[in-house]
């Protein structure tokens, strides 16, 4: 009968649910990766600062500038006298939040 689709015709096309699930997984992976990279840069800056890296070095300047950009909203939340503790808290907080939010959103998308 021409008005009914046979099962063989539908097998060649992915179903909408499977396509949406695949798209959600790719989006979740992208969010997960972006959160990891952002937290990694912030942690790298903390380590470079605590280890006394040469801040005139191009790589160290790049990491510091990127970390400042990522942590703009948390600058000077903590105003400690000790520079190392201040950097640890002011850059560690956004790193932790990026990890928690990124991984949480990613897990939620993977369940959808």
NUDORO-57786 format. One record per residue: residue number from 0; residue in one letter; x, y, z of N, C-alpha, C, O in turn. Coordinates in Angstrom, 1 decimal, decimal comma. Example, Ala and Ser with C-alpha at 12.3 -4.5 7.8 and 13.67 -1.06 7.14 Angstrom:
+-----+------+--------+--------+--------+--------+--------+--------+--------+--------+--------+--------+--------+--------+
|  nr | rest |   n.xx |   n.yy |   n.zz |  ca.xx |  ca.yy |  ca.zz |   c.xx |   c.yy |   c.zz |   o.xx |   o.yy |   o.zz |
+-----+------+--------+--------+--------+--------+--------+--------+--------+--------+--------+--------+--------+--------+
|   0 |    A |   13,2 |   -5,7 |    7,8 |   12,3 |   -4,5 |    7,8 |   13,2 |   -3,3 |    7,8 |   14,2 |   -3,3 |    8,5 |
|   1 |    S |   12,8 |   -2,2 |    7,1 |   13,7 |   -1,1 |    7,1 |   12,9 |    0,0 |    7,9 |   13,4 |    1,1 |    8,0 |
+-----+------+--------+--------+--------+--------+--------+--------+--------+--------+--------+--------+--------+--------+
! end
This chain:
+-----+------+--------+--------+--------+--------+--------+--------+--------+--------+--------+--------+--------+--------+
|  nr | rest |   n.xx |   n.yy |   n.zz |  ca.xx |  ca.yy |  ca.zz |   c.xx |   c.yy |   c.zz |   o.xx |   o.yy |   o.zz |
+-----+------+--------+--------+--------+--------+--------+--------+--------+--------+--------+--------+--------+--------+
|   0 |    X |    0,8 |   -1,2 |    0,0 |    0,0 |    0,0 |    0,0 |    0,9 |    1,2 |    0,0 |    1,8 |    1,3 |    0,8 |
|   1 |    X |    0,7 |    2,2 |   -0,8 |    1,5 |    3,3 |   -1,0 |    1,5 |    4,3 |    0,2 |    2,5 |    5,0 |    0,4 |
|   2 |    X |    0,4 |    4,4 |    0,9 |    0,3 |    5,4 |    2,0 |    1,0 |    4,9 |    3,3 |    1,2 |    5,7 |    4,2 |
|   3 |    X |    1,4 |    3,7 |    3,4 |    2,2 |    3,2 |    4,6 |    3,6 |    3,0 |    4,2 |    4,0 |    2,6 |    3,1 |
|   4 |    X |    4,5 |    3,4 |    5,2 |    5,9 |    3,3 |    5,0 |    6,4 |    1,9 |    5,5 |    5,9 |    1,5 |    6,6 |
|   5 |    X |    7,2 |    1,3 |    4,7 |    7,7 |    0,0 |    5,2 |    8,8 |    0,2 |    6,2 |    9,4 |    1,3 |    6,3 |
|   6 |    X |    9,0 |   -0,8 |    7,0 |   10,1 |   -0,7 |    8,1 |   11,4 |   -0,5 |    7,4 |   12,3 |    0,1 |    8,0 |
|   7 |    X |   11,7 |   -1,1 |    6,3 |   13,0 |   -1,0 |    5,6 |   13,3 |    0,5 |    5,2 |   14,4 |    0,9 |    5,2 |
|   8 |    X |   12,2 |    1,3 |    4,9 |   12,5 |    2,7 |    4,5 |   12,9 |    3,5 |    5,7 |   13,7 |    4,4 |    5,5 |
|   9 |    X |   12,4 |    3,2 |    6,9 |   12,8 |    4,0 |    8,0 |   14,1 |    3,6 |    8,6 |   14,7 |    4,4 |    9,4 |
|  10 |    X |   14,6 |    2,4 |    8,3 |   15,9 |    2,0 |    8,9 |   17,1 |    2,9 |    8,4 |   18,0 |    3,0 |    9,1 |
|  11 |    X |   17,0 |    3,4 |    7,2 |   18,1 |    4,1 |    6,6 |   18,3 |    5,5 |    7,2 |   19,3 |    6,1 |    7,2 |
|  12 |    X |   17,2 |    6,1 |    7,8 |   17,2 |    7,4 |    8,4 |   17,3 |    7,3 |    9,9 |   16,6 |    6,6 |   10,5 |
|  13 |    X |   18,2 |    8,1 |   10,5 |   18,3 |    8,2 |   12,0 |   17,0 |    8,8 |   12,5 |   16,5 |    9,8 |   11,9 |
|  14 |    X |   16,6 |    8,4 |   13,6 |   15,4 |    8,9 |   14,2 |   15,7 |   10,2 |   14,9 |   16,9 |   10,5 |   15,3 |
|  15 |    X |   14,7 |   11,1 |   15,0 |   14,9 |   12,4 |   15,6 |   15,5 |   12,3 |   17,0 |   16,4 |   13,1 |   17,4 |
|  16 |    X |   15,0 |   11,4 |   17,8 |   15,5 |   11,2 |   19,2 |   17,0 |   10,9 |   19,2 |   17,7 |   11,5 |   20,0 |
|  17 |    X |   17,4 |   10,0 |   18,3 |   18,8 |    9,6 |   18,3 |   19,7 |   10,8 |   17,8 |   20,8 |   11,0 |   18,3 |
|  18 |    X |   19,2 |   11,6 |   16,9 |   19,9 |   12,8 |   16,4 |   20,1 |   13,8 |   17,6 |   21,1 |   14,4 |   17,8 |
|  19 |    X |   19,0 |   14,0 |   18,3 |   19,0 |   15,0 |   19,4 |   19,9 |   14,5 |   20,5 |   20,6 |   15,3 |   21,1 |
|  20 |    X |   19,9 |   13,2 |   20,7 |   20,7 |   12,7 |   21,8 |   22,2 |   12,8 |   21,4 |   23,1 |   13,1 |   22,2 |
|  21 |    X |   22,5 |   12,6 |   20,1 |   23,9 |   12,7 |   19,6 |   24,3 |   14,2 |   19,8 |   25,5 |   14,5 |   20,2 |
|  22 |    X |   23,4 |   15,1 |   19,4 |   23,7 |   16,6 |   19,5 |   23,9 |   17,0 |   20,9 |   24,8 |   17,8 |   21,2 |
|  23 |    X |   23,1 |   16,5 |   21,8 |   23,3 |   16,8 |   23,3 |   24,6 |   16,3 |   23,8 |   25,2 |   17,0 |   24,6 |
|  24 |    X |   25,0 |   15,1 |   23,4 |   26,3 |   14,6 |   23,8 |   27,5 |   15,4 |   23,3 |   28,4 |   15,6 |   24,0 |
|  25 |    X |   27,4 |   15,8 |   22,1 |   28,5 |   16,7 |   21,5 |   28,5 |   18,0 |   22,3 |   29,6 |   18,5 |   22,5 |
|  26 |    X |   27,4 |   18,6 |   22,5 |   27,3 |   19,8 |   23,3 |   27,9 |   19,6 |   24,7 |   28,6 |   20,5 |   25,2 |
|  27 |    X |   27,5 |   18,6 |   25,3 |   28,0 |   18,3 |   26,7 |   29,5 |   18,1 |   26,7 |   30,2 |   18,6 |   27,6 |
|  28 |    X |   30,0 |   17,4 |   25,7 |   31,5 |   17,3 |   25,6 |   32,2 |   18,6 |   25,4 |   33,2 |   18,8 |   26,0 |
|  29 |    X |   31,6 |   19,5 |   24,6 |   32,2 |   20,8 |   24,4 |   32,2 |   21,6 |   25,6 |   33,2 |   22,3 |   26,0 |
|  30 |    X |   31,1 |   21,6 |   26,4 |   31,0 |   22,4 |   27,6 |   32,0 |   21,8 |   28,6 |   32,6 |   22,6 |   29,3 |
|  31 |    X |   32,0 |   20,5 |   28,7 |   33,0 |   19,8 |   29,6 |   34,4 |   20,2 |   29,3 |   35,2 |   20,5 |   30,2 |
|  32 |    X |   34,8 |   20,2 |   28,1 |   36,1 |   20,6 |   27,6 |   36,4 |   22,0 |   27,9 |   37,5 |   22,3 |   28,4 |
|  33 |    X |   35,5 |   22,9 |   27,6 |   35,7 |   24,3 |   27,8 |   35,9 |   24,6 |   29,3 |   36,8 |   25,4 |   29,7 |
|  34 |    X |   35,1 |   24,0 |   30,2 |   35,3 |   24,2 |   31,6 |   36,6 |   23,6 |   32,1 |   37,3 |   24,3 |   32,9 |
|  35 |    X |   37,1 |   22,5 |   31,6 |   38,4 |   21,9 |   32,0 |   39,5 |   22,8 |   31,5 |   40,5 |   23,1 |   32,3 |
|  36 |    X |   39,4 |   23,4 |   30,3 |   40,5 |   24,2 |   29,8 |   40,6 |   25,5 |   30,6 |   41,6 |   26,0 |   31,0 |
|  37 |    X |   39,4 |   26,1 |   30,9 |   39,3 |   27,4 |   31,7 |   39,9 |   27,1 |   33,1 |   40,8 |   27,9 |   33,6 |
|  38 |    X |   39,5 |   26,0 |   33,8 |   40,0 |   25,7 |   35,1 |   41,5 |   25,4 |   35,0 |   42,3 |   25,8 |   35,9 |
|  39 |    X |   42,0 |   24,8 |   34,0 |   43,4 |   24,4 |   33,8 |   44,2 |   25,7 |   33,7 |   45,3 |   25,7 |   34,2 |
|  40 |    X |   43,8 |   26,7 |   32,9 |   44,5 |   27,9 |   32,8 |   44,6 |   28,6 |   34,1 |   45,7 |   29,2 |   34,5 |
|  41 |    X |   43,5 |   28,7 |   34,8 |   43,5 |   29,3 |   36,1 |   44,5 |   28,6 |   37,1 |   45,2 |   29,3 |   37,8 |
|  42 |    X |   44,4 |   27,3 |   37,1 |   45,3 |   26,6 |   38,0 |   46,8 |   26,7 |   37,6 |   47,7 |   26,8 |   38,4 |
|  43 |    X |   47,0 |   26,8 |   36,3 |   48,4 |   27,0 |   35,8 |   48,9 |   28,3 |   36,2 |   50,1 |   28,4 |   36,6 |
|  44 |    X |   48,1 |   29,4 |   36,2 |   48,5 |   30,7 |   36,6 |   48,8 |   30,7 |   38,1 |   49,8 |   31,2 |   38,6 |
|  45 |    X |   48,0 |   30,0 |   38,9 |   48,2 |   29,9 |   40,4 |   49,6 |   29,2 |   40,6 |   50,4 |   29,7 |   41,4 |
|  46 |    X |   49,9 |   28,1 |   39,9 |   51,1 |   27,4 |   40,1 |   52,3 |   28,3 |   39,6 |   53,3 |   28,4 |   40,3 |
|  47 |    X |   52,2 |   29,0 |   38,5 |   53,3 |   29,8 |   38,0 |   53,5 |   30,9 |   39,0 |   54,7 |   31,3 |   39,2 |
|  48 |    X |   52,5 |   31,5 |   39,5 |   52,7 |   32,6 |   40,5 |   53,3 |   32,1 |   41,8 |   54,3 |   32,7 |   42,3 |
|  49 |    X |   52,8 |   31,0 |   42,3 |   53,4 |   30,5 |   43,5 |   54,8 |   30,0 |   43,4 |   55,6 |   30,0 |   44,4 |
|  50 |    X |   55,2 |   29,5 |   42,2 |   56,5 |   29,0 |   42,0 |   57,5 |   30,2 |   41,6 |   58,7 |   29,9 |   41,3 |
|  51 |    X |   57,0 |   31,4 |   41,5 |   57,8 |   32,5 |   41,1 |   58,3 |   32,6 |   39,7 |   59,4 |   33,0 |   39,4 |
|  52 |    X |   57,4 |   32,3 |   38,8 |   57,8 |   32,3 |   37,4 |   58,1 |   33,7 |   36,9 |   57,5 |   34,7 |   37,5 |
|  53 |    X |   58,9 |   33,9 |   35,9 |   59,3 |   35,2 |   35,4 |   58,1 |   35,8 |   34,7 |   57,7 |   35,3 |   33,6 |
|  54 |    X |   57,5 |   36,8 |   35,2 |   56,3 |   37,4 |   34,6 |   56,6 |   38,2 |   33,4 |   55,6 |   38,7 |   32,7 |
|  55 |    X |   57,8 |   38,4 |   33,0 |   58,2 |   39,1 |   31,8 |   58,2 |   38,1 |   30,6 |   58,3 |   38,5 |   29,5 |
|  56 |    X |   58,1 |   36,8 |   30,9 |   58,1 |   35,8 |   29,9 |   56,8 |   35,9 |   29,1 |   55,8 |   36,1 |   29,7 |
|  57 |    X |   56,9 |   35,7 |   27,8 |   55,7 |   35,8 |   26,9 |   54,6 |   34,7 |   27,3 |   53,4 |   35,1 |   27,4 |
|  58 |    X |   55,0 |   33,5 |   27,6 |   54,1 |   32,5 |   28,0 |   53,4 |   32,8 |   29,3 |   52,2 |   32,7 |   29,4 |
|  59 |    X |   54,2 |   33,2 |   30,3 |   53,7 |   33,6 |   31,6 |   52,7 |   34,8 |   31,4 |   51,7 |   34,8 |   32,1 |
|  60 |    X |   53,1 |   35,7 |   30,6 |   52,2 |   36,9 |   30,4 |   50,9 |   36,4 |   29,8 |   49,8 |   36,9 |   30,2 |
|  61 |    X |   50,9 |   35,5 |   28,8 |   49,7 |   35,0 |   28,2 |   48,8 |   34,3 |   29,2 |   47,6 |   34,6 |   29,2 |
|  62 |    X |   49,4 |   33,4 |   30,0 |   48,6 |   32,7 |   31,0 |   48,0 |   33,7 |   32,0 |   46,9 |   33,5 |   32,3 |
|  63 |    X |   48,8 |   34,6 |   32,4 |   48,3 |   35,6 |   33,4 |   47,2 |   36,4 |   32,8 |   46,1 |   36,6 |   33,5 |
|  64 |    X |   47,3 |   36,9 |   31,6 |   46,3 |   37,7 |   30,9 |   45,0 |   36,9 |   30,7 |   43,9 |   37,4 |   30,9 |
|  65 |    X |   45,1 |   35,6 |   30,3 |   44,0 |   34,8 |   30,1 |   43,3 |   34,5 |   31,5 |   42,1 |   34,5 |   31,6 |
|  66 |    X |   44,1 |   34,2 |   32,5 |   43,5 |   34,0 |   33,8 |   42,8 |   35,2 |   34,3 |   41,8 |   35,1 |   35,0 |
|  67 |    X |   43,4 |   36,4 |   34,1 |   42,7 |   37,6 |   34,5 |   41,4 |   37,8 |   33,8 |   40,4 |   38,2 |   34,4 |
|  68 |    X |   41,3 |   37,4 |   32,5 |   40,1 |   37,5 |   31,7 |   39,1 |   36,5 |   32,3 |   37,9 |   36,9 |   32,4 |
|  69 |    X |   39,5 |   35,3 |   32,6 |   38,6 |   34,3 |   33,1 |   38,1 |   34,6 |   34,5 |   36,9 |   34,2 |   34,8 |
|  70 |    X |   38,9 |   35,3 |   35,3 |   38,5 |   35,5 |   36,7 |   38,2 |   37,0 |   37,0 |   38,4 |   37,4 |   38,1 |
|  71 |    X |   37,8 |   37,7 |   36,0 |   37,5 |   39,2 |   36,2 |   36,5 |   39,4 |   37,2 |   36,6 |   40,4 |   38,0 |
|  72 |    X |   35,5 |   38,5 |   37,3 |   34,4 |   38,7 |   38,3 |   34,8 |   38,4 |   39,7 |   34,1 |   38,8 |   40,6 |
|  73 |    X |   35,9 |   37,7 |   39,9 |   36,2 |   37,3 |   41,3 |   37,5 |   38,0 |   41,8 |   38,0 |   37,7 |   42,9 |
|  74 |    X |   38,0 |   39,0 |   41,0 |   39,1 |   39,7 |   41,5 |   38,8 |   40,5 |   42,8 |   37,8 |   41,2 |   42,9 |
|  75 |    X |   39,7 |   40,4 |   43,7 |   39,7 |   41,1 |   45,0 |   38,5 |   40,7 |   45,8 |   38,1 |   41,5 |   46,7 |
|  76 |    X |   37,9 |   39,5 |   45,7 |   36,9 |   39,1 |   46,6 |   37,7 |   38,8 |   47,9 |   37,1 |   39,2 |   49,0 |
|  77 |    X |   38,8 |   38,3 |   47,9 |   39,6 |   38,0 |   49,0 |   40,8 |   39,0 |   49,0 |   41,6 |   39,0 |   48,0 |
|  78 |    X |   41,0 |   39,8 |   50,1 |   42,1 |   40,7 |   50,1 |   43,0 |   40,3 |   51,3 |   42,9 |   40,9 |   52,4 |
|  79 |    X |   43,8 |   39,4 |   51,1 |   44,8 |   38,9 |   52,1 |   46,1 |   39,7 |   52,0 |   46,4 |   40,3 |   51,0 |
|  80 |    X |   46,8 |   39,7 |   53,1 |   48,1 |   40,4 |   53,1 |   49,1 |   39,5 |   52,4 |   50,0 |   40,1 |   51,8 |
|  81 |    X |   49,0 |   38,2 |   52,5 |   49,9 |   37,3 |   51,8 |   49,5 |   37,2 |   50,3 |   48,4 |   36,7 |   50,0 |
|  82 |    X |   50,4 |   37,6 |   49,4 |   50,1 |   37,6 |   48,0 |   49,7 |   36,2 |   47,5 |   48,8 |   36,0 |   46,7 |
|  83 |    X |   50,5 |   35,2 |   47,9 |   50,2 |   33,8 |   47,4 |   48,8 |   33,3 |   47,8 |   48,2 |   32,7 |   47,0 |
|  84 |    X |   48,4 |   33,5 |   49,0 |   47,0 |   33,1 |   49,4 |   46,0 |   33,9 |   48,7 |   44,9 |   33,3 |   48,3 |
|  85 |    X |   46,2 |   35,2 |   48,5 |   45,3 |   36,0 |   47,7 |   45,1 |   35,5 |   46,3 |   44,0 |   35,4 |   45,8 |
|  86 |    X |   46,2 |   35,2 |   45,6 |   46,1 |   34,6 |   44,3 |   45,4 |   33,3 |   44,3 |   44,6 |   33,0 |   43,4 |
|  87 |    X |   45,8 |   32,5 |   45,2 |   45,2 |   31,1 |   45,3 |   43,7 |   31,2 |   45,4 |   42,9 |   30,5 |   44,8 |
|  88 |    X |   43,2 |   32,1 |   46,3 |   41,7 |   32,2 |   46,5 |   41,0 |   32,9 |   45,4 |   40,0 |   32,5 |   45,0 |
|  89 |    X |   41,6 |   34,0 |   44,9 |   40,9 |   34,8 |   43,9 |   40,9 |   34,1 |   42,5 |   40,0 |   34,4 |   41,7 |
|  90 |    X |   41,8 |   33,2 |   42,2 |   41,8 |   32,4 |   41,0 |   41,4 |   31,0 |   41,2 |   40,9 |   30,4 |   40,2 |
|  91 |    X |   41,5 |   30,5 |   42,4 |   41,0 |   29,1 |   42,7 |   39,5 |   29,1 |   42,7 |   38,9 |   28,1 |   42,3 |
|  92 |    X |   38,8 |   30,1 |   43,3 |   37,4 |   30,1 |   43,3 |   36,8 |   30,0 |   41,9 |   35,9 |   29,1 |   41,7 |
|  93 |    X |   37,2 |   30,8 |   40,9 |   36,6 |   30,6 |   39,6 |   36,9 |   29,3 |   39,0 |   36,1 |   28,7 |   38,3 |
|  94 |    X |   38,1 |   28,8 |   39,2 |   38,5 |   27,5 |   38,7 |   37,5 |   26,4 |   39,2 |   37,1 |   25,6 |   38,4 |
|  95 |    X |   37,3 |   26,4 |   40,5 |   36,4 |   25,5 |   41,1 |   35,0 |   25,6 |   40,6 |   34,3 |   24,6 |   40,3 |
|  96 |    X |   34,5 |   26,8 |   40,4 |   33,1 |   27,1 |   39,9 |   33,0 |   26,7 |   38,5 |   32,0 |   26,1 |   38,1 |
|  97 |    X |   34,0 |   26,9 |   37,6 |   34,0 |   26,5 |   36,2 |   33,9 |   25,0 |   36,2 |   33,2 |   24,4 |   35,3 |
|  98 |    X |   34,7 |   24,3 |   37,0 |   34,6 |   22,8 |   37,0 |   33,3 |   22,3 |   37,4 |   32,7 |   21,5 |   36,8 |
|  99 |    X |   32,8 |   22,8 |   38,5 |   31,5 |   22,4 |   39,0 |   30,3 |   22,7 |   38,0 |   29,5 |   21,8 |   37,8 |
| 100 |    X |   30,3 |   23,9 |   37,5 |   29,2 |   24,2 |   36,6 |   29,3 |   23,5 |   35,3 |   28,4 |   23,0 |   34,7 |
| 101 |    X |   30,5 |   23,5 |   34,7 |   30,8 |   22,8 |   33,4 |   30,5 |   21,3 |   33,5 |   29,8 |   20,8 |   32,6 |
| 102 |    X |   30,9 |   20,7 |   34,5 |   30,7 |   19,2 |   34,6 |   29,2 |   19,0 |   35,0 |   28,7 |   18,0 |   34,5 |
| 103 |    X |   28,6 |   19,8 |   35,8 |   27,2 |   19,6 |   36,1 |   26,3 |   19,8 |   34,9 |   25,4 |   19,0 |   34,7 |
| 104 |    X |   26,5 |   20,8 |   34,1 |   25,8 |   21,1 |   32,9 |   26,0 |   19,9 |   31,9 |   25,1 |   19,4 |   31,3 |
| 105 |    X |   27,2 |   19,5 |   31,8 |   27,6 |   18,4 |   30,9 |   26,8 |   17,1 |   31,3 |   26,3 |   16,4 |   30,5 |
| 106 |    X |   26,8 |   16,8 |   32,6 |   26,2 |   15,6 |   33,1 |   24,7 |   15,7 |   32,8 |   24,0 |   14,7 |   32,5 |
| 107 |    X |   24,1 |   16,9 |   33,0 |   22,7 |   17,0 |   32,8 |   22,3 |   16,8 |   31,3 |   21,3 |   16,2 |   31,0 |
| 108 |    X |   23,1 |   17,4 |   30,4 |   22,9 |   17,2 |   29,0 |   23,0 |   15,7 |   28,6 |   22,3 |   15,3 |   27,7 |
| 109 |    X |   24,0 |   15,0 |   29,2 |   24,2 |   13,6 |   28,8 |   23,0 |   12,8 |   29,3 |   22,7 |   11,7 |   28,7 |
| 110 |    X |   22,3 |   13,2 |   30,3 |   21,1 |   12,4 |   30,8 |   19,9 |   12,7 |   30,0 |   18,9 |   12,0 |   30,0 |
| 111 |    X |   19,9 |   13,9 |   29,3 |   18,7 |   14,3 |   28,5 |   18,4 |   13,4 |   27,3 |   17,5 |   13,6 |   26,6 |
+-----+------+--------+--------+--------+--------+--------+--------+--------+--------+--------+--------+--------+--------+
! end
